[in-house]
């Protein structure tokens, strides 16, 4: 991974900083200030040891035939059974969001409908909200799997 210094980053334009941050996995950066972008990049580069991000003004997209040399990702799990054998002590969590409310919950194996009912008050999930898993609308009977991301979206133009 490329090493960044605050001085070097402050010499770059906001567009260049956004490109670096996007390569590091950040999204939704269009309104971030230069200070915020530099802080994100420095935080990520200090906590990550391997990444595929390329820091260059002329960054090239790797050819499809090139092999992957590294990955950077986030995964959440919680300790649910400390006395279990190794490999069975934790449970993977799924990121669940509804509007501005979001958090990770151990809901692998539950249906979207069950999650909506359970988190209705916690995340303010509307009864009319549509479950969207990994960017695709799903039925309430869809069973969540490891790696899924669940979002509840209220249909636009509906009163009530």
LOTORPA-892740 format. One record per atom (N, C-alpha, C): residue number from 0; z, y, x; residue in one letter; atom name. Coordinates in steps of 0.2 Angstrom, whole numbers, always signed. Example, Ala and Ser with C-alpha at 12.3 -4.5 7.8 and 13.67 -1.06 7.14 Angstrom:
+-----+-------+-------+-------+---+----+
:   k :    up : north :  east : r :  a :
+-----+-------+-------+-------+---+----+
:   0 :   +39 :   -28 :   +66 : a :  N :
:   0 :   +39 :   -22 :   +62 : a : CA :
:   0 :   +39 :   -16 :   +66 : a :  C :
:   1 :   +35 :   -11 :   +64 : s :  N :
:   1 :   +36 :    -5 :   +68 : s : CA :
:   1 :   +39 :    +0 :   +64 : s :  C :
+-----+-------+-------+-------+---+----+
This chain:
+-----+-------+-------+-------+---+----+
:   k :    up : north :  east : r :  a :
+-----+-------+-------+-------+---+----+
:   0 :    +0 :    -6 :    +4 : x :  N :
:   0 :    +0 :    +0 :    +0 : x : CA :
:   0 :    +0 :    +6 :    +4 : x :  C :
:   1 :    -4 :   +11 :    +2 : x :  N :
:   1 :    -4 :   +17 :    +6 : x : CA :
:   1 :    +3 :   +21 :    +6 : x :  C :
:   2 :    +5 :   +24 :   +11 : x :  N :
:   2 :   +11 :   +28 :   +11 : x : CA :
:   2 :    +9 :   +35 :   +10 : x :  C :
:   3 :   +13 :   +38 :    +5 : x :  N :
:   3 :   +12 :   +45 :    +3 : x : CA :
:   3 :   +18 :   +49 :    +6 : x :  C :
:   4 :   +16 :   +55 :    +7 : x :  N :
:   4 :   +22 :   +60 :    +9 : x : CA :
:   4 :   +21 :   +66 :    +4 : x :  C :
:   5 :   +27 :   +69 :    +2 : x :  N :
:   5 :   +26 :   +75 :    -3 : x : CA :
:   5 :   +22 :   +80 :    +0 : x :  C :
:   6 :   +22 :   +82 :    +6 : x :  N :
:   6 :   +18 :   +87 :    +8 : x : CA :
:   6 :   +10 :   +86 :    +7 : x :  C :
:   7 :    +8 :   +79 :    +9 : x :  N :
:   7 :    +1 :   +77 :    +8 : x : CA :
:   7 :    -1 :   +77 :    +1 : x :  C :
:   8 :    +4 :   +75 :    -3 : x :  N :
:   8 :    +2 :   +75 :   -11 : x : CA :
:   8 :    +2 :   +82 :   -14 : x :  C :
:   9 :    +6 :   +87 :   -11 : x :  N :
:   9 :    +5 :   +94 :   -14 : x : CA :
:   9 :    -1 :   +97 :   -12 : x :  C :
:  10 :    -4 :   +95 :    -7 : x :  N :
:  10 :   -11 :   +98 :    -5 : x : CA :
:  10 :   -17 :   +96 :    -9 : x :  C :
:  11 :   -16 :   +90 :   -13 : x :  N :
:  11 :   -21 :   +88 :   -18 : x : CA :
:  11 :   -21 :   +92 :   -24 : x :  C :
:  12 :   -27 :   +91 :   -28 : x :  N :
:  12 :   -27 :   +94 :   -34 : x : CA :
:  12 :   -24 :   +90 :   -39 : x :  C :
:  13 :   -23 :   +93 :   -45 : x :  N :
:  13 :   -20 :   +89 :   -51 : x : CA :
:  13 :   -24 :   +83 :   -53 : x :  C :
:  14 :   -31 :   +84 :   -53 : x :  N :
:  14 :   -35 :   +78 :   -54 : x : CA :
:  14 :   -35 :   +73 :   -49 : x :  C :
:  15 :   -34 :   +74 :   -43 : x :  N :
:  15 :   -34 :   +69 :   -38 : x : CA :
:  15 :   -27 :   +66 :   -38 : x :  C :
:  16 :   -22 :   +69 :   -40 : x :  N :
:  16 :   -15 :   +66 :   -41 : x : CA :
:  16 :   -15 :   +61 :   -47 : x :  C :
:  17 :   -19 :   +64 :   -52 : x :  N :
:  17 :   -19 :   +59 :   -58 : x : CA :
:  17 :   -23 :   +53 :   -57 : x :  C :
:  18 :   -28 :   +53 :   -53 : x :  N :
:  18 :   -32 :   +47 :   -51 : x : CA :
:  18 :   -28 :   +43 :   -47 : x :  C :
:  19 :   -24 :   +45 :   -42 : x :  N :
:  19 :   -19 :   +41 :   -38 : x : CA :
:  19 :   -14 :   +38 :   -43 : x :  C :
:  20 :   -11 :   +42 :   -47 : x :  N :
:  20 :    -6 :   +39 :   -52 : x : CA :
:  20 :    -9 :   +34 :   -56 : x :  C :
:  21 :   -15 :   +35 :   -59 : x :  N :
:  21 :   -18 :   +30 :   -63 : x : CA :
:  21 :   -20 :   +23 :   -59 : x :  C :
:  22 :   -22 :   +24 :   -53 : x :  N :
:  22 :   -23 :   +18 :   -48 : x : CA :
:  22 :   -16 :   +14 :   -47 : x :  C :
:  23 :   -10 :   +18 :   -48 : x :  N :
:  23 :    -4 :   +15 :   -47 : x : CA :
:  23 :    -1 :   +12 :   -54 : x :  C :
:  24 :    -5 :   +13 :   -59 : x :  N :
:  24 :    -3 :   +10 :   -66 : x : CA :
:  24 :    -1 :   +14 :   -71 : x :  C :
:  25 :    +0 :   +21 :   -69 : x :  N :
:  25 :    +2 :   +26 :   -74 : x : CA :
:  25 :    -3 :   +28 :   -79 : x :  C :
:  26 :    -1 :   +29 :   -85 : x :  N :
:  26 :    -6 :   +32 :   -90 : x : CA :
:  26 :    -3 :   +38 :   -94 : x :  C :
:  27 :    -7 :   +41 :   -97 : x :  N :
:  27 :    -5 :   +47 :  -101 : x : CA :
:  27 :    -2 :   +53 :   -97 : x :  C :
:  28 :    -7 :   +54 :   -92 : x :  N :
:  28 :    -4 :   +59 :   -87 : x : CA :
:  28 :    -8 :   +66 :   -88 : x :  C :
:  29 :   -12 :   +67 :   -93 : x :  N :
:  29 :   -16 :   +73 :   -94 : x : CA :
:  29 :   -12 :   +80 :   -94 : x :  C :
:  30 :    -6 :   +80 :   -96 : x :  N :
:  30 :    -2 :   +86 :   -97 : x : CA :
:  30 :    +4 :   +86 :   -92 : x :  C :
:  31 :    +4 :   +81 :   -87 : x :  N :
:  31 :    +9 :   +81 :   -82 : x : CA :
:  31 :    +8 :   +87 :   -77 : x :  C :
:  32 :   +14 :   +90 :   -75 : x :  N :
:  32 :   +13 :   +95 :   -69 : x : CA :
:  32 :   +12 :   +92 :   -63 : x :  C :
:  33 :   +10 :   +96 :   -58 : x :  N :
:  33 :    +9 :   +94 :   -51 : x : CA :
:  33 :   +16 :   +91 :   -48 : x :  C :
:  34 :   +22 :   +94 :   -50 : x :  N :
:  34 :   +28 :   +91 :   -48 : x : CA :
:  34 :   +30 :   +85 :   -51 : x :  C :
:  35 :   +28 :   +84 :   -57 : x :  N :
:  35 :   +29 :   +77 :   -60 : x : CA :
:  35 :   +25 :   +72 :   -58 : x :  C :
:  36 :   +19 :   +73 :   -56 : x :  N :
:  36 :   +14 :   +69 :   -54 : x : CA :
:  36 :   +16 :   +66 :   -47 : x :  C :
:  37 :   +18 :   +71 :   -42 : x :  N :
:  37 :   +20 :   +69 :   -36 : x : CA :
:  37 :   +26 :   +65 :   -36 : x :  C :
:  38 :   +31 :   +67 :   -40 : x :  N :
:  38 :   +37 :   +63 :   -41 : x : CA :
:  38 :   +36 :   +56 :   -43 : x :  C :
:  39 :   +31 :   +55 :   -48 : x :  N :
:  39 :   +29 :   +48 :   -50 : x : CA :
:  39 :   +26 :   +44 :   -45 : x :  C :
:  40 :   +22 :   +47 :   -41 : x :  N :
:  40 :   +18 :   +43 :   -36 : x : CA :
:  40 :   +23 :   +42 :   -30 : x :  C :
:  41 :   +27 :   +46 :   -28 : x :  N :
:  41 :   +32 :   +45 :   -23 : x : CA :
:  41 :   +37 :   +39 :   -25 : x :  C :
:  42 :   +39 :   +39 :   -32 : x :  N :
:  42 :   +44 :   +34 :   -34 : x : CA :
:  42 :   +41 :   +27 :   -34 : x :  C :
:  43 :   +34 :   +27 :   -36 : x :  N :
:  43 :   +31 :   +21 :   -37 : x : CA :
:  43 :   +29 :   +18 :   -30 : x :  C :
:  44 :   +27 :   +22 :   -25 : x :  N :
:  44 :   +26 :   +20 :   -19 : x : CA :
:  44 :   +32 :   +18 :   -15 : x :  C :
:  45 :   +38 :   +21 :   -16 : x :  N :
:  45 :   +44 :   +19 :   -13 : x : CA :
:  45 :   +46 :   +12 :   -16 : x :  C :
:  46 :   +45 :   +10 :   -22 : x :  N :
:  46 :   +47 :    +4 :   -25 : x : CA :
:  46 :   +43 :    -2 :   -25 : x :  C :
:  47 :   +36 :    -1 :   -23 : x :  N :
:  47 :   +31 :    -6 :   -23 : x : CA :
:  47 :   +29 :    -8 :   -16 : x :  C :
:  48 :   +29 :   -14 :   -15 : x :  N :
:  48 :   +27 :   -16 :    -8 : x : CA :
:  48 :   +19 :   -18 :    -8 : x :  C :
:  49 :   +16 :   -20 :   -14 : x :  N :
:  49 :   +10 :   -23 :   -14 : x : CA :
:  49 :    +6 :   -20 :   -20 : x :  C :
:  50 :    +0 :   -17 :   -19 : x :  N :
:  50 :    -4 :   -15 :   -24 : x : CA :
:  50 :   -11 :   -15 :   -22 : x :  C :
:  51 :   -16 :   -14 :   -27 : x :  N :
:  51 :   -23 :   -14 :   -26 : x : CA :
:  51 :   -25 :    -7 :   -26 : x :  C :
:  52 :   -21 :    -2 :   -27 : x :  N :
:  52 :   -23 :    +5 :   -27 : x : CA :
:  52 :   -26 :    +7 :   -21 : x :  C :
:  53 :   -32 :   +11 :   -22 : x :  N :
:  53 :   -35 :   +14 :   -16 : x : CA :
:  53 :   -34 :   +21 :   -16 : x :  C :
:  54 :   -32 :   +24 :   -10 : x :  N :
:  54 :   -31 :   +31 :   -10 : x : CA :
:  54 :   -36 :   +34 :    -6 : x :  C :
:  55 :   -41 :   +37 :   -10 : x :  N :
:  55 :   -47 :   +40 :    -6 : x : CA :
:  55 :   -50 :   +45 :   -11 : x :  C :
:  56 :   -53 :   +50 :    -9 : x :  N :
:  56 :   -57 :   +54 :   -14 : x : CA :
:  56 :   -64 :   +51 :   -16 : x :  C :
:  57 :   -66 :   +46 :   -11 : x :  N :
:  57 :   -72 :   +42 :   -13 : x : CA :
:  57 :   -70 :   +35 :   -14 : x :  C :
:  58 :   -65 :   +34 :   -18 : x :  N :
:  58 :   -63 :   +27 :   -19 : x : CA :
:  58 :   -69 :   +23 :   -23 : x :  C :
:  59 :   -70 :   +17 :   -20 : x :  N :
:  59 :   -76 :   +13 :   -23 : x : CA :
:  59 :   -72 :    +7 :   -28 : x :  C :
:  60 :   -76 :    +5 :   -33 : x :  N :
:  60 :   -74 :    +0 :   -37 : x : CA :
:  60 :   -76 :    -7 :   -33 : x :  C :
:  61 :   -71 :   -11 :   -33 : x :  N :
:  61 :   -72 :   -17 :   -29 : x : CA :
:  61 :   -78 :   -22 :   -33 : x :  C :
:  62 :   -82 :   -25 :   -29 : x :  N :
:  62 :   -87 :   -29 :   -32 : x : CA :
:  62 :   -84 :   -35 :   -35 : x :  C :
:  63 :   -87 :   -38 :   -40 : x :  N :
:  63 :   -85 :   -43 :   -44 : x : CA :
:  63 :   -83 :   -49 :   -40 : x :  C :
:  64 :   -87 :   -50 :   -34 : x :  N :
:  64 :   -86 :   -56 :   -30 : x : CA :
:  64 :   -81 :   -56 :   -25 : x :  C :
:  65 :   -77 :   -50 :   -24 : x :  N :
:  65 :   -72 :   -49 :   -20 : x : CA :
:  65 :   -66 :   -52 :   -23 : x :  C :
:  66 :   -62 :   -55 :   -19 : x :  N :
:  66 :   -55 :   -59 :   -21 : x : CA :
:  66 :   -50 :   -53 :   -22 : x :  C :
:  67 :   -45 :   -55 :   -26 : x :  N :
:  67 :   -39 :   -50 :   -27 : x : CA :
:  67 :   -35 :   -51 :   -21 : x :  C :
:  68 :   -33 :   -46 :   -18 : x :  N :
:  68 :   -28 :   -46 :   -13 : x : CA :
:  68 :   -21 :   -44 :   -14 : x :  C :
:  69 :   -20 :   -42 :   -20 : x :  N :
:  69 :   -13 :   -40 :   -22 : x : CA :
:  69 :   -13 :   -38 :   -29 : x :  C :
:  70 :    -7 :   -38 :   -32 : x :  N :
:  70 :    -6 :   -36 :   -39 : x : CA :
:  70 :    +0 :   -32 :   -40 : x :  C :
:  71 :    +1 :   -28 :   -44 : x :  N :
:  71 :    +7 :   -24 :   -46 : x : CA :
:  71 :    +8 :   -24 :   -53 : x :  C :
:  72 :   +14 :   -27 :   -55 : x :  N :
:  72 :   +15 :   -27 :   -63 : x : CA :
:  72 :   +22 :   -26 :   -64 : x :  C :
:  73 :   +24 :   -25 :   -70 : x :  N :
:  73 :   +31 :   -25 :   -72 : x : CA :
:  73 :   +32 :   -31 :   -77 : x :  C :
:  74 :   +38 :   -34 :   -77 : x :  N :
:  74 :   +40 :   -39 :   -81 : x : CA :
:  74 :   +47 :   -38 :   -83 : x :  C :
:  75 :   +49 :   -39 :   -89 : x :  N :
:  75 :   +56 :   -38 :   -91 : x : CA :
:  75 :   +59 :   -45 :   -93 : x :  C :
:  76 :   +65 :   -46 :   -91 : x :  N :
:  76 :   +68 :   -52 :   -94 : x : CA :
:  76 :   +76 :   -51 :   -94 : x :  C :
:  77 :   +79 :   -55 :   -98 : x :  N :
:  77 :   +86 :   -54 :   -99 : x : CA :
:  77 :   +90 :   -60 :   -98 : x :  C :
:  78 :   +96 :   -60 :   -95 : x :  N :
:  78 :  +100 :   -66 :   -94 : x : CA :
:  78 :  +103 :   -68 :  -100 : x :  C :
:  79 :  +100 :   -74 :  -103 : x :  N :
:  79 :  +103 :   -76 :  -109 : x : CA :
:  79 :  +107 :   -82 :  -109 : x :  C :
:  80 :  +106 :   -86 :  -104 : x :  N :
:  80 :  +110 :   -93 :  -103 : x : CA :
:  80 :  +112 :   -94 :   -96 : x :  C :
:  81 :  +117 :   -90 :   -94 : x :  N :
:  81 :  +119 :   -91 :   -86 : x : CA :
:  81 :  +121 :   -98 :   -84 : x :  C :
:  82 :  +123 :  -102 :   -88 : x :  N :
:  82 :  +125 :  -109 :   -86 : x : CA :
:  82 :  +119 :  -114 :   -86 : x :  C :
:  83 :  +113 :  -112 :   -88 : x :  N :
:  83 :  +107 :  -116 :   -88 : x : CA :
:  83 :  +105 :  -117 :   -81 : x :  C :
:  84 :  +101 :  -123 :   -81 : x :  N :
:  84 :   +98 :  -124 :   -74 : x : CA :
:  84 :   +93 :  -118 :   -72 : x :  C :
:  85 :   +92 :  -118 :   -66 : x :  N :
:  85 :   +87 :  -113 :   -63 : x : CA :
:  85 :   +80 :  -113 :   -66 : x :  C :
:  86 :   +78 :  -108 :   -68 : x :  N :
:  86 :   +72 :  -107 :   -72 : x : CA :
:  86 :   +72 :  -107 :   -79 : x :  C :
:  87 :   +78 :  -108 :   -82 : x :  N :
:  87 :   +80 :  -107 :   -89 : x : CA :
:  87 :   +85 :  -103 :   -91 : x :  C :
:  88 :   +87 :   -98 :   -86 : x :  N :
:  88 :   +93 :   -94 :   -87 : x : CA :
:  88 :   +91 :   -87 :   -90 : x :  C :
:  89 :   +85 :   -86 :   -90 : x :  N :
:  89 :   +82 :   -79 :   -93 : x : CA :
:  89 :   +77 :   -80 :   -98 : x :  C :
:  90 :   +76 :   -75 :  -102 : x :  N :
:  90 :   +71 :   -75 :  -108 : x : CA :
:  90 :   +67 :   -69 :  -106 : x :  C :
:  91 :   +61 :   -70 :  -107 : x :  N :
:  91 :   +56 :   -64 :  -106 : x : CA :
:  91 :   +56 :   -60 :  -112 : x :  C :
:  92 :   +56 :   -53 :  -111 : x :  N :
:  92 :   +56 :   -48 :  -116 : x : CA :
:  92 :   +49 :   -46 :  -118 : x :  C :
:  93 :   +48 :   -43 :  -124 : x :  N :
:  93 :   +41 :   -40 :  -125 : x : CA :
:  93 :   +42 :   -33 :  -127 : x :  C :
:  94 :   +38 :   -29 :  -125 : x :  N :
:  94 :   +38 :   -21 :  -126 : x : CA :
:  94 :   +36 :   -20 :  -133 : x :  C :
:  95 :   +41 :   -17 :  -137 : x :  N :
:  95 :   +39 :   -16 :  -144 : x : CA :
:  95 :   +40 :    -8 :  -145 : x :  C :
:  96 :   +35 :    -5 :  -149 : x :  N :
:  96 :   +35 :    +2 :  -150 : x : CA :
:  96 :   +33 :    +4 :  -157 : x :  C :
:  97 :   +36 :    +9 :  -159 : x :  N :
:  97 :   +34 :   +12 :  -166 : x : CA :
:  97 :   +34 :   +20 :  -165 : x :  C :
:  98 :   +29 :   +23 :  -165 : x :  N :
:  98 :   +29 :   +30 :  -163 : x : CA :
:  98 :   +32 :   +32 :  -157 : x :  C :
:  99 :   +36 :   +36 :  -156 : x :  N :
:  99 :   +40 :   +38 :  -150 : x : CA :
:  99 :   +45 :   +33 :  -148 : x :  C :
: 100 :   +47 :   +29 :  -153 : x :  N :
: 100 :   +52 :   +24 :  -151 : x : CA :
: 100 :   +50 :   +18 :  -148 : x :  C :
: 101 :   +53 :   +15 :  -142 : x :  N :
: 101 :   +50 :    +9 :  -139 : x : CA :
: 101 :   +56 :    +6 :  -135 : x :  C :
: 102 :   +56 :    +0 :  -134 : x :  N :
: 102 :   +60 :    -4 :  -130 : x : CA :
: 102 :   +58 :   -11 :  -129 : x :  C :
: 103 :   +61 :   -15 :  -124 : x :  N :
: 103 :   +59 :   -22 :  -123 : x : CA :
: 103 :   +65 :   -26 :  -127 : x :  C :
: 104 :   +62 :   -31 :  -130 : x :  N :
: 104 :   +66 :   -36 :  -134 : x : CA :
: 104 :   +65 :   -43 :  -133 : x :  C :
: 105 :   +69 :   -47 :  -133 : x :  N :
: 105 :   +68 :   -55 :  -132 : x : CA :
: 105 :   +65 :   -58 :  -139 : x :  C :
: 106 :   +59 :   -56 :  -140 : x :  N :
: 106 :   +56 :   -59 :  -147 : x : CA :
: 106 :   +50 :   -64 :  -146 : x :  C :
: 107 :   +50 :   -67 :  -140 : x :  N :
: 107 :   +45 :   -72 :  -139 : x : CA :
: 107 :   +46 :   -77 :  -144 : x :  C :
: 108 :   +41 :   -80 :  -147 : x :  N :
: 108 :   +41 :   -85 :  -152 : x : CA :
: 108 :   +43 :   -83 :  -159 : x :  C :
: 109 :   +44 :   -76 :  -160 : x :  N :
: 109 :   +45 :   -74 :  -167 : x : CA :
: 109 :   +39 :   -71 :  -170 : x :  C :
: 110 :   +38 :   -70 :  -176 : x :  N :
: 110 :   +32 :   -68 :  -179 : x : CA :
: 110 :   +33 :   -60 :  -179 : x :  C :
: 111 :   +27 :   -57 :  -180 : x :  N :
: 111 :   +27 :   -49 :  -181 : x : CA :
: 111 :   +31 :   -47 :  -187 : x :  C :
: 112 :   +31 :   -51 :  -192 : x :  N :
: 112 :   +34 :   -49 :  -198 : x : CA :
: 112 :   +42 :   -50 :  -197 : x :  C :
: 113 :   +44 :   -55 :  -193 : x :  N :
: 113 :   +51 :   -56 :  -192 : x : CA :
: 113 :   +54 :   -50 :  -188 : x :  C :
: 114 :   +50 :   -48 :  -183 : x :  N :
: 114 :   +51 :   -42 :  -178 : x : CA :
: 114 :   +52 :   -36 :  -182 : x :  C :
: 115 :   +47 :   -35 :  -186 : x :  N :
: 115 :   +47 :   -29 :  -190 : x : CA :
: 115 :   +53 :   -28 :  -195 : x :  C :
: 116 :   +55 :   -33 :  -198 : x :  N :
: 116 :   +61 :   -33 :  -202 : x : CA :
: 116 :   +67 :   -32 :  -198 : x :  C :
: 117 :   +68 :   -36 :  -192 : x :  N :
: 117 :   +74 :   -35 :  -188 : x : CA :
: 117 :   +74 :   -28 :  -185 : x :  C :
: 118 :   +69 :   -25 :  -182 : x :  N :
: 118 :   +69 :   -19 :  -179 : x : CA :
: 118 :   +68 :   -13 :  -184 : x :  C :
: 119 :   +67 :   -14 :  -190 : x :  N :
: 119 :   +65 :    -9 :  -195 : x : CA :
: 119 :   +70 :    -2 :  -194 : x :  C :
: 120 :   +76 :    -3 :  -194 : x :  N :
: 120 :   +80 :    +3 :  -193 : x : CA :
: 120 :   +81 :    +5 :  -186 : x :  C :
: 121 :   +81 :    +1 :  -181 : x :  N :
: 121 :   +82 :    +2 :  -174 : x : CA :
: 121 :   +76 :    +7 :  -171 : x :  C :
: 122 :   +70 :    +5 :  -173 : x :  N :
: 122 :   +64 :    +8 :  -171 : x : CA :
: 122 :   +60 :   +12 :  -176 : x :  C :
: 123 :   +63 :   +13 :  -182 : x :  N :
: 123 :   +61 :   +16 :  -188 : x : CA :
: 123 :   +54 :   +14 :  -190 : x :  C :
: 124 :   +53 :    +7 :  -191 : x :  N :
: 124 :   +47 :    +4 :  -192 : x : CA :
: 124 :   +46 :    +4 :  -200 : x :  C :
: 125 :   +41 :    +8 :  -202 : x :  N :
: 125 :   +39 :    +9 :  -209 : x : CA :
: 125 :   +37 :    +2 :  -212 : x :  C :
: 126 :   +38 :    +1 :  -218 : x :  N :
: 126 :   +36 :    -5 :  -222 : x : CA :
: 126 :   +29 :    -6 :  -222 : x :  C :
: 127 :   +25 :    +0 :  -222 : x :  N :
: 127 :   +18 :    +0 :  -223 : x : CA :
: 127 :   +15 :    -1 :  -216 : x :  C :
: 128 :   +19 :    -1 :  -210 : x :  N :
: 128 :   +16 :    -1 :  -204 : x : CA :
: 128 :   +12 :    -8 :  -202 : x :  C :
: 129 :    +7 :    -7 :  -198 : x :  N :
: 129 :    +2 :   -13 :  -196 : x : CA :
: 129 :    +5 :   -15 :  -189 : x :  C :
: 130 :    +5 :   -21 :  -188 : x :  N :
: 130 :    +7 :   -24 :  -182 : x : CA :
: 130 :    +1 :   -24 :  -177 : x :  C :
: 131 :    +1 :   -22 :  -171 : x :  N :
: 131 :    -4 :   -22 :  -167 : x : CA :
: 131 :    -2 :   -25 :  -160 : x :  C :
: 132 :    -5 :   -31 :  -158 : x :  N :
: 132 :    -3 :   -34 :  -152 : x : CA :
: 132 :    -9 :   -34 :  -147 : x :  C :
: 133 :    -7 :   -31 :  -142 : x :  N :
: 133 :   -12 :   -30 :  -136 : x : CA :
: 133 :   -18 :   -27 :  -138 : x :  C :
: 134 :   -17 :   -21 :  -143 : x :  N :
: 134 :   -22 :   -17 :  -145 : x : CA :
: 134 :   -26 :   -20 :  -151 : x :  C :
: 135 :   -24 :   -25 :  -154 : x :  N :
: 135 :   -28 :   -28 :  -159 : x : CA :
: 135 :   -24 :   -29 :  -165 : x :  C :
: 136 :   -26 :   -27 :  -171 : x :  N :
: 136 :   -22 :   -28 :  -177 : x : CA :
: 136 :   -21 :   -35 :  -179 : x :  C :
: 137 :   -15 :   -37 :  -181 : x :  N :
: 137 :   -13 :   -44 :  -182 : x : CA :
: 137 :   -10 :   -45 :  -189 : x :  C :
: 138 :    -9 :   -51 :  -191 : x :  N :
: 138 :    -6 :   -52 :  -198 : x : CA :
: 138 :    +2 :   -53 :  -196 : x :  C :
: 139 :    +6 :   -52 :  -201 : x :  N :
: 139 :   +13 :   -53 :  -200 : x : CA :
: 139 :   +15 :   -60 :  -198 : x :  C :
: 140 :   +11 :   -65 :  -199 : x :  N :
: 140 :   +12 :   -72 :  -197 : x : CA :
: 140 :   +10 :   -73 :  -189 : x :  C :
: 141 :    +8 :   -68 :  -186 : x :  N :
: 141 :    +6 :   -69 :  -179 : x : CA :
: 141 :   +12 :   -71 :  -175 : x :  C :
: 142 :   +12 :   -76 :  -171 : x :  N :
: 142 :   +18 :   -78 :  -167 : x : CA :
: 142 :   +17 :   -75 :  -160 : x :  C :
: 143 :   +22 :   -71 :  -158 : x :  N :
: 143 :   +22 :   -67 :  -151 : x : CA :
: 143 :   +23 :   -72 :  -145 : x :  C :
: 144 :   +19 :   -71 :  -140 : x :  N :
: 144 :   +19 :   -75 :  -134 : x : CA :
: 144 :   +21 :   -71 :  -128 : x :  C :
: 145 :   +23 :   -74 :  -123 : x :  N :
: 145 :   +24 :   -70 :  -116 : x : CA :
: 145 :   +18 :   -66 :  -114 : x :  C :
: 146 :   +20 :   -60 :  -112 : x :  N :
: 146 :   +14 :   -55 :  -110 : x : CA :
: 146 :   +11 :   -51 :  -116 : x :  C :
: 147 :   +13 :   -52 :  -122 : x :  N :
: 147 :   +11 :   -48 :  -127 : x : CA :
: 147 :   +15 :   -41 :  -127 : x :  C :
: 148 :   +11 :   -37 :  -130 : x :  N :
: 148 :   +14 :   -30 :  -131 : x : CA :
: 148 :   +13 :   -28 :  -139 : x :  C :
: 149 :   +18 :   -27 :  -142 : x :  N :
: 149 :   +18 :   -25 :  -150 : x : CA :
: 149 :   +19 :   -18 :  -151 : x :  C :
: 150 :   +15 :   -16 :  -156 : x :  N :
: 150 :   +16 :    -9 :  -158 : x : CA :
: 150 :   +15 :    -9 :  -165 : x :  C :
: 151 :   +19 :    -5 :  -169 : x :  N :
: 151 :   +19 :    -4 :  -176 : x : CA :
: 151 :   +16 :    +3 :  -177 : x :  C :
: 152 :   +10 :    +3 :  -181 : x :  N :
: 152 :    +7 :    +9 :  -183 : x : CA :
: 152 :    +6 :   +10 :  -190 : x :  C :
: 153 :    +8 :   +16 :  -193 : x :  N :
: 153 :    +8 :   +17 :  -200 : x : CA :
: 153 :    +1 :   +20 :  -201 : x :  C :
: 154 :    -2 :   +17 :  -207 : x :  N :
: 154 :    -9 :   +20 :  -208 : x : CA :
: 154 :    -9 :   +27 :  -210 : x :  C :
: 155 :   -14 :   +30 :  -207 : x :  N :
: 155 :   -15 :   +38 :  -208 : x : CA :
: 155 :   -17 :   +39 :  -215 : x :  C :
: 156 :   -14 :   +45 :  -218 : x :  N :
: 156 :   -16 :   +47 :  -224 : x : CA :
: 156 :   -12 :   +44 :  -230 : x :  C :
: 157 :    -7 :   +40 :  -228 : x :  N :
: 157 :    -3 :   +37 :  -234 : x : CA :
: 157 :    +3 :   +41 :  -235 : x :  C :
: 158 :    +5 :   +42 :  -241 : x :  N :
: 158 :   +11 :   +45 :  -242 : x : CA :
: 158 :   +16 :   +40 :  -244 : x :  C :
: 159 :   +22 :   +42 :  -243 : x :  N :
: 159 :   +28 :   +38 :  -245 : x : CA :
: 159 :   +32 :   +36 :  -240 : x :  C :
+-----+-------+-------+-------+---+----+
